[in-house]
Amino acid sequence: MDQKRIVIIGMVTASAGASAAVNHTDPGAEVSIIEKRGYEMYSACGMPFAFEGRVDFDSLKHPFPAKGPRTTLYLDTVAVHIDTNKQEVGIEHQGEPNTLPYDALIIATGARPVVPNIANLDGYLGEYVHTLYAWEDVLRLHHAKDKHRRVTVIGAGAVGIEFAYAMRNRGLEVTIVEMMDQVFPGALDRDMARHVQEYLDAHGIAVFTNSTVNEARGGNKLESVAIGENTHETDLAILACGTIPDAEWVRDFGIACNRNGVITTEAMSTNIKGVYAAGDCAETFHGITGKRCRSMLAVPAMSQGRVAGINAAGGRAAYGGTMNTSISVLGDYAVGSTGLTADQARDEGHELVMQKARGLNKPSWYPSHGELIVKLIADKEGGLLGGQVFGEKRAVKNRLDIVSAYLSAKGTLIDMMRGELAYCPDITDIPDPLTTAIDFMLRRVKR
């Protein structure tokens, strides 16, 4: 029997999950991975820390982690055509065309940054206005930082805030401009977002919400931006306005996609037999609501890639949907969320029980204790719907993972209260703020 041929377009986190799954499911399969970069992988999530100087930029680059004995990497190579009838991908390497036949194809092309429609912006792109998506973008910004003093970050999502904090720690004057009425829109409730905004303010970062940058102004260099009716002086503008899936090009080859990306099933398969998609370029579904959505996070991308790889190699796997569990580290603090926000849960028709508990990550008598705020969201029957945590970073990571695990298991508040948390004063307080929140909520749910 001929060995199965699997082609993966793109070398991102989803590709690593897919390739590893193929290697485990069918070790004899031939895997070909196409990547337009001249190097293999880099850690996008580490870029704010490299800018801050906590790690070296070159250390973010690393070999593809899931290369099996029958894996071939095609670097400096672009996929230009997909023939789903002949089952082959047309590629170009340094202008030379070639084709790669496949039995299964996985599209993992990731995303590209949104460049907003701001007057006069284009003339400053690359030198005074920077995106934050690729390693090269951030390295270029890193080299420019010593020539400038004032930075305006457009967008108050995770990427914008993480870079704003890193830039402030490098001594730059930083302003964040966000068109919505809070930081981390769509990820945090307004009361939790206020804690983050107060933290940013305490660290010298100004945040303008309900605000829009309309125009970039200056001569040969950027001098200011117009924020509504006001002029704000700045030397650099950073675009942190989200991403769009790098998927539109596959529509020409009969592969169905929409604004969320390539449309997939629970098997991560597309409308074309033998073609799969995973990661930032794919539309999937939410693990709680079941509604179609896009997830732009590394862990869901890895999981989706794993499912696509198993199925492409002849196995059977199903993706359970994303909880959009995310965490952002800001110095010694972090903020994270999982599941639904209160507004999202109300939009789904739930009658809510919510509780925010404020405590410490360690007992008050123990050295280096810090703040920890936990908020849980449940329905009136005690079904868990979401959680948000802010405070000392290791404590945030721990509580967020606990809430996410119960969400994935469709757990209830009673299940969580029955769960037994470990205690040692060096790493946690008792009662834990998470337990306190659950306890108060249980008094208000329907029994």
C-alpha positions as CSV (number, residue, x, y, z in Angstrom):
1,M,0.0,0.0,0.0
2,D,1.3,3.5,-0.9
3,Q,2.2,5.8,1.9
4,K,-0.2,8.5,2.6
5,R,0.9,12.0,1.4
6,I,-0.2,14.9,3.6
7,V,0.5,18.6,2.7
8,I,0.3,21.4,5.3
9,I,0.2,25.0,4.1
10,G,1.7,27.3,6.7
11,M,4.1,26.6,9.6
12,V,2.3,27.9,12.7
13,T,1.1,26.5,16.0
14,A,-1.7,24.6,14.3
15,S,0.8,23.1,11.9
16,A,2.8,21.7,14.8
17,G,-0.3,20.2,16.3
18,A,-1.2,18.7,13.0
19,S,2.2,17.3,12.1
20,A,2.7,15.7,15.5
21,A,-0.8,14.1,15.3
22,V,0.0,12.7,11.8
23,N,3.3,11.3,13.0
24,H,1.5,9.5,15.9
25,T,-1.5,8.3,13.9
26,D,0.3,7.1,10.8
27,P,4.1,7.1,11.3
28,G,4.7,6.1,7.7
29,A,2.9,9.1,6.2
30,E,4.8,11.6,4.2
31,V,4.3,15.1,5.5
32,S,5.2,18.2,3.4
33,I,5.0,21.6,5.0
34,I,5.0,24.8,2.9
35,E,6.2,28.1,4.5
36,K,6.9,31.4,2.9
37,R,9.3,32.5,5.6
38,G,13.0,31.7,5.2
39,Y,13.1,30.2,8.7
40,E,11.0,27.7,10.5
41,M,9.1,29.0,13.6
42,Y,9.0,31.9,16.1
43,S,7.1,32.5,19.3
44,A,4.7,35.4,18.6
45,C,3.5,35.4,22.2
46,G,7.1,36.0,23.4
47,M,7.5,39.2,21.3
48,P,6.4,41.7,24.0
49,F,9.0,40.1,26.4
50,A,11.7,40.4,23.8
51,F,10.9,44.1,23.2
52,E,11.0,44.6,27.0
53,G,14.4,43.0,27.1
54,R,13.5,40.0,29.2
55,V,14.5,37.6,26.4
56,D,16.6,38.0,23.2
57,F,14.8,38.4,19.9
58,D,16.8,35.6,18.3
59,S,15.7,33.2,21.0
60,L,12.1,33.5,19.8
61,K,13.1,31.7,16.6
62,H,13.1,27.9,17.0
63,P,13.1,24.7,14.8
64,F,9.8,23.2,13.8
65,P,9.0,21.0,16.9
66,A,7.0,18.3,15.2
67,K,9.3,17.1,12.4
68,G,9.0,13.4,11.9
69,P,11.4,11.1,9.9
70,R,9.3,11.5,6.8
71,T,8.6,15.3,7.1
72,T,9.9,17.7,4.4
73,L,10.0,21.4,5.1
74,Y,9.7,23.8,2.1
75,L,10.9,27.2,3.3
76,D,10.9,30.4,1.2
77,T,8.0,28.7,-0.6
78,V,4.6,30.0,-1.5
79,A,1.5,28.0,-2.2
80,V,0.0,29.6,-5.3
81,H,-2.7,27.1,-6.5
82,I,-4.8,24.3,-5.1
83,D,-6.3,21.7,-7.5
84,T,-8.8,19.8,-5.4
85,N,-9.7,17.5,-8.3
86,K,-6.1,16.4,-9.0
87,Q,-5.3,16.7,-5.3
88,E,-2.1,18.8,-5.7
89,V,-0.8,22.1,-4.5
90,G,1.1,24.4,-6.9
91,I,4.1,26.1,-5.2
92,E,6.8,28.5,-6.1
93,H,10.3,28.5,-4.6
94,Q,12.5,31.4,-5.7
95,G,10.4,31.8,-8.8
96,E,10.6,28.1,-9.7
97,P,7.2,26.4,-10.0
98,N,6.5,22.9,-8.7
99,T,3.6,20.8,-7.6
100,L,3.0,18.7,-4.5
101,P,0.5,15.9,-4.7
102,Y,-1.6,15.1,-1.6
103,D,-4.0,12.6,-0.2
104,A,-5.0,15.1,2.5
105,L,-4.4,18.8,2.7
106,I,-4.3,21.0,5.9
107,I,-4.6,24.7,5.5
108,A,-2.9,26.5,8.4
109,T,-2.0,29.9,7.0
110,G,-2.7,31.9,10.1
111,A,-3.8,35.5,9.9
112,R,-2.5,39.0,9.0
113,P,-2.8,42.3,10.9
114,V,-5.6,44.7,10.4
115,V,-4.5,48.1,9.1
116,P,-7.3,50.6,10.0
117,N,-8.5,53.2,7.6
118,I,-6.8,56.3,9.1
119,A,-6.1,59.3,6.9
120,N,-2.4,59.7,5.8
121,L,-1.4,56.5,7.6
122,D,0.1,54.7,4.6
123,G,2.9,57.2,4.2
124,Y,4.3,56.4,7.7
125,L,3.9,52.6,7.6
126,G,7.1,50.6,8.4
127,E,9.1,53.5,9.9
128,Y,6.8,55.5,12.2
129,V,3.7,53.3,12.1
130,H,4.2,49.6,12.9
131,T,2.1,46.4,13.1
132,L,2.8,43.8,15.7
133,Y,2.1,40.5,13.9
134,A,5.4,39.2,12.5
135,W,8.8,38.8,14.1
136,E,10.3,41.1,11.6
137,D,7.7,43.8,12.4
138,V,8.5,43.8,16.1
139,L,12.3,43.7,15.5
140,R,12.0,46.7,13.3
141,L,10.1,48.5,16.0
142,H,12.7,47.4,18.6
143,H,15.5,49.0,16.6
144,A,13.5,52.2,16.3
145,K,12.6,52.6,19.9
146,D,15.8,54.5,21.0
147,K,15.1,57.2,18.4
148,H,11.7,58.1,19.8
149,R,10.0,59.1,23.1
150,R,6.2,59.1,22.6
151,V,4.2,56.1,21.4
152,T,0.5,55.8,20.7
153,V,-0.9,52.2,20.7
154,I,-4.2,51.9,18.7
155,G,-6.2,49.1,20.2
156,A,-6.6,47.9,23.8
157,G,-6.8,44.1,23.3
158,A,-4.3,41.7,24.6
159,V,-1.5,42.5,22.1
160,G,-1.9,46.2,22.4
161,I,-1.8,46.2,26.2
162,E,1.1,43.8,26.5
163,F,3.2,45.9,24.1
164,A,2.1,49.1,25.8
165,Y,3.4,47.7,29.1
166,A,6.6,46.5,27.5
167,M,7.2,49.9,25.9
168,R,6.6,51.8,29.1
169,N,9.1,49.6,30.9
170,R,11.6,50.6,28.2
171,G,11.1,54.2,29.3
172,L,8.8,55.4,26.5
173,E,5.7,57.6,27.1
174,V,2.8,55.4,26.1
175,T,-0.8,56.2,25.3
176,I,-3.5,53.6,24.4
177,V,-6.5,54.6,22.2
178,E,-9.5,52.2,22.2
179,M,-12.7,52.7,20.2
180,M,-14.7,50.6,22.7
181,D,-15.7,51.7,26.2
182,Q,-13.1,49.5,28.0
183,V,-9.8,47.7,27.7
184,F,-9.9,44.0,26.7
185,P,-13.3,44.4,25.0
186,G,-15.1,41.1,24.5
187,A,-12.8,39.3,27.0
188,L,-13.5,41.1,30.3
189,D,-16.6,42.5,32.0
190,R,-16.4,46.2,32.5
191,D,-15.8,46.0,36.3
192,M,-12.8,43.7,35.7
193,A,-11.5,45.9,32.9
194,R,-11.5,48.8,35.3
195,H,-9.0,47.0,37.5
196,V,-6.7,46.6,34.5
197,Q,-7.1,50.2,33.4
198,E,-6.3,51.4,37.0
199,Y,-3.2,49.2,37.0
200,L,-2.1,50.7,33.6
201,D,-2.7,54.2,34.9
202,A,-0.6,53.4,38.0
203,H,2.3,52.4,35.8
204,G,2.1,55.7,33.8
205,I,0.1,54.4,30.8
206,A,-2.7,56.7,29.7
207,V,-5.8,55.0,28.2
208,F,-8.4,56.7,26.1
209,T,-11.6,54.6,25.7
210,N,-14.5,55.5,23.4
211,S,-11.9,57.2,21.2
212,T,-10.8,56.8,17.6
213,V,-7.7,57.9,15.7
214,N,-8.8,59.7,12.6
215,E,-5.7,61.0,11.0
216,A,-1.9,60.7,11.1
217,R,-0.2,64.1,10.9
218,G,3.3,65.3,10.2
219,G,5.8,66.0,7.4
220,N,8.7,63.6,6.7
221,K,8.1,62.0,10.0
222,L,5.0,61.3,12.2
223,E,4.4,64.2,14.6
224,S,0.8,63.7,15.9
225,V,-2.4,61.8,15.5
226,A,-6.0,63.2,15.6
227,I,-8.0,61.6,18.3
228,G,-11.6,62.8,17.7
229,E,-11.3,66.6,17.7
230,N,-8.1,66.6,19.6
231,T,-4.4,66.5,18.4
232,H,-2.2,64.1,20.3
233,E,1.6,64.5,19.8
234,T,3.4,61.2,19.1
235,D,6.6,59.9,17.5
236,L,5.3,56.3,16.8
237,A,2.0,54.7,16.2
238,I,1.4,51.0,16.9
239,L,-1.4,49.2,15.2
240,A,-2.9,46.6,17.5
241,C,-6.3,46.4,15.9
242,G,-6.7,42.7,15.6
243,T,-6.2,40.3,12.7
244,I,-8.1,38.8,9.7
245,P,-7.7,35.2,8.6
246,D,-5.3,34.7,5.7
247,A,-7.8,32.5,3.9
248,E,-9.6,34.5,1.3
249,W,-7.2,33.2,-1.4
250,V,-8.4,29.6,-1.1
251,R,-12.0,30.6,-2.1
252,D,-10.8,30.6,-5.7
253,F,-10.2,26.9,-5.5
254,G,-13.7,26.0,-4.2
255,I,-12.9,25.9,-0.5
256,A,-15.7,27.6,1.4
257,C,-14.8,30.5,3.7
258,N,-16.3,33.6,5.2
259,R,-15.0,36.6,7.3
260,N,-14.0,34.2,10.1
261,G,-11.9,32.1,7.8
262,V,-12.1,28.7,6.2
263,I,-15.4,27.1,7.4
264,T,-14.8,23.8,9.2
265,T,-16.7,21.0,10.9
266,E,-16.0,19.3,14.3
267,A,-13.5,17.2,12.4
268,M,-11.8,20.4,11.1
269,S,-12.7,19.3,7.6
270,T,-13.9,21.8,4.9
271,N,-16.5,21.4,2.2
272,I,-13.9,19.6,0.1
273,K,-13.2,16.0,0.9
274,G,-9.7,15.5,2.2
275,V,-9.1,19.2,2.9
276,Y,-8.9,20.5,6.5
277,A,-8.1,23.8,8.1
278,A,-7.0,24.8,11.6
279,G,-5.8,27.8,13.6
280,D,-6.2,31.5,13.0
281,C,-7.3,31.0,9.4
282,A,-10.3,28.7,10.4
283,E,-13.8,29.3,11.5
284,T,-14.8,26.9,14.3
285,F,-17.4,27.1,17.1
286,H,-17.7,28.1,20.7
287,G,-17.6,25.3,23.3
288,I,-20.4,26.7,25.4
289,T,-22.8,28.3,22.9
290,G,-22.1,26.1,19.9
291,K,-22.1,29.3,17.7
292,R,-19.7,29.7,14.9
293,C,-16.7,31.8,15.8
294,R,-13.0,32.3,15.3
295,S,-10.3,31.7,17.9
296,M,-7.0,33.6,17.7
297,L,-5.2,31.8,20.5
298,A,-2.3,29.3,20.5
299,V,-3.8,26.5,22.6
300,P,-7.1,26.2,20.5
301,A,-4.9,26.4,17.3
302,M,-2.8,23.5,18.6
303,S,-5.9,21.5,19.5
304,Q,-7.6,22.2,16.1
305,G,-4.4,21.2,14.3
306,R,-4.2,17.9,16.3
307,V,-7.8,17.0,15.3
308,A,-7.1,17.9,11.6
309,G,-3.9,15.9,11.7
310,I,-5.5,12.8,13.2
311,N,-8.3,12.8,10.6
312,A,-6.0,13.6,7.7
313,A,-3.9,10.6,8.6
314,G,-7.0,8.3,8.7
315,G,-7.9,8.5,12.4
316,R,-11.1,9.8,14.0
317,A,-11.2,12.9,16.2
318,A,-13.6,15.7,16.9
319,Y,-12.9,19.2,18.2
320,G,-14.9,20.2,21.2
321,G,-15.0,23.9,20.6
322,T,-13.1,26.8,22.1
323,M,-13.5,28.4,25.5
324,N,-11.2,31.3,24.3
325,T,-9.1,30.9,27.4
326,S,-6.5,33.7,27.4
327,I,-4.0,35.3,29.8
328,S,-1.9,38.4,29.5
329,V,1.1,39.1,31.7
330,L,1.9,42.7,32.7
331,G,5.0,42.7,34.9
332,D,4.2,40.8,38.1
333,Y,0.5,40.9,37.4
334,A,-1.7,39.1,34.9
335,V,-5.3,39.2,33.7
336,G,-7.1,36.3,32.1
337,S,-10.6,35.1,31.0
338,T,-12.3,32.0,29.9
339,G,-15.8,31.1,28.7
340,L,-18.5,33.8,28.4
341,T,-18.5,37.4,29.7
342,A,-21.7,38.6,31.5
343,D,-22.9,40.4,28.4
344,Q,-22.3,37.4,26.2
345,A,-24.1,35.1,28.6
346,R,-27.1,37.5,28.8
347,D,-27.2,37.6,25.0
348,E,-27.6,33.8,25.1
349,G,-30.7,34.2,27.3
350,H,-29.2,33.2,30.6
351,E,-30.4,34.5,33.9
352,L,-27.1,35.1,35.7
353,V,-25.6,34.6,39.1
354,M,-22.2,36.4,39.4
355,Q,-19.7,36.9,42.2
356,K,-16.4,38.8,42.4
357,A,-14.1,37.9,45.3
358,R,-11.1,40.0,46.2
359,G,-8.4,38.4,48.2
360,L,-4.7,37.5,48.2
361,N,-2.5,35.0,46.5
362,K,-0.8,34.2,49.9
363,P,-1.8,34.9,53.5
364,S,-1.3,38.5,54.6
365,W,1.3,37.5,57.1
366,Y,3.4,35.8,54.5
367,P,6.1,37.8,52.6
368,S,5.5,38.9,49.1
369,H,1.7,38.4,49.1
370,G,-0.2,40.1,46.3
371,E,-3.7,40.9,45.1
372,L,-6.0,38.4,43.5
373,I,-9.5,39.2,42.1
374,V,-11.7,36.3,40.9
375,K,-15.0,36.8,39.1
376,L,-17.3,33.8,38.2
377,I,-20.4,33.8,36.0
378,A,-23.0,31.1,36.2
379,D,-26.7,30.6,35.3
380,K,-29.5,30.4,37.9
381,E,-29.2,26.6,38.0
382,G,-25.5,26.8,39.0
383,G,-24.1,25.9,35.6
384,L,-20.7,27.5,35.1
385,L,-20.5,29.9,32.2
386,G,-17.2,31.9,32.5
387,G,-14.5,33.3,34.7
388,Q,-12.1,36.2,34.9
389,V,-9.1,36.7,37.1
390,F,-6.7,39.6,37.8
391,G,-3.7,39.8,40.1
392,E,-0.4,38.2,40.8
393,K,0.4,36.3,37.6
394,R,1.1,32.8,38.9
395,A,-2.1,32.9,41.0
396,V,-4.1,34.1,38.0
397,K,-2.8,31.3,35.7
398,N,-3.6,28.7,38.3
399,R,-7.2,29.8,39.0
400,L,-7.9,30.5,35.3
401,D,-6.9,26.9,34.4
402,I,-9.2,25.5,37.1
403,V,-12.2,27.4,35.8
404,S,-11.4,26.5,32.2
405,A,-11.1,22.8,33.1
406,Y,-14.5,22.8,34.8
407,L,-16.0,24.7,31.8
408,S,-14.7,22.2,29.4
409,A,-16.2,19.4,31.5
410,K,-19.5,21.3,31.6
411,G,-19.1,21.5,35.4
412,T,-21.3,23.3,37.9
413,L,-20.7,25.4,41.0
414,I,-21.4,22.4,43.1
415,D,-18.8,20.4,41.2
416,M,-16.3,23.2,41.8
417,M,-17.1,23.3,45.5
418,R,-16.6,19.6,45.8
419,G,-13.2,19.9,44.2
420,E,-10.3,20.0,46.6
421,L,-7.6,22.7,46.2
422,A,-4.1,22.2,47.6
423,Y,-2.9,24.7,50.3
424,C,0.5,25.9,51.3
425,P,1.0,29.5,52.5
426,D,4.0,29.9,50.1
427,I,1.6,29.8,47.1
428,T,-2.0,30.3,48.2
429,D,-4.3,31.7,50.8
430,I,-7.1,29.9,52.7
431,P,-10.0,30.3,52.0
432,D,-9.0,30.8,48.4
433,P,-10.8,33.7,46.6
434,L,-12.0,31.2,44.0
435,T,-13.7,29.1,46.8
436,T,-15.1,32.3,48.3
437,A,-16.7,33.3,45.1
438,I,-18.3,29.8,44.6
439,D,-19.6,29.8,48.2
440,F,-21.4,33.1,47.8
441,M,-22.8,32.1,44.4
442,L,-24.2,28.8,45.7
443,R,-26.4,30.7,48.2
444,R,-28.2,32.3,45.3
445,V,-28.7,29.5,42.8
446,K,-31.9,27.5,42.4
447,R,-31.7,24.2,44.3
